[in-house]
Amino acid sequence: MTALISSTKSRSRIIRSFPRKCPDFIRLMLFKDGYQSLISQIYDSETKYLDNDSVFAVKTSLIGEMKKAGPGANTDLIMNFNFKLKREAPRLAAAE
């Protein structure tokens, strides 16, 4: 499975020019051969505006807890999260 993670820095700059408040998030695009692709986002339980999301994108099932990474990790924080992908529907053969 491959995950592409995008930064929200440019989005944050745009949002600052509007009178809206939006929680920080990590956007993911998950894909695997034989399965439907999934684009989603996850939220840290400590981020601001979880209860006051102007675009109503925050769902309880998408909130996780950031924890300090263990010794030897190549990062500062980690969040464990499980996603389930649906299998692609079988394709019908084209009529000749």
Secondary structure, 3 states (H helix, E strand, C coil): CEEEEECCHHHHHHHHCCCCCCCCCEEEEEECCCECCEEEEEEECCCCCCCCCCCCCCCHHHEECCEECCCCCCCCEECCCCCCCCECCCCCCCCC
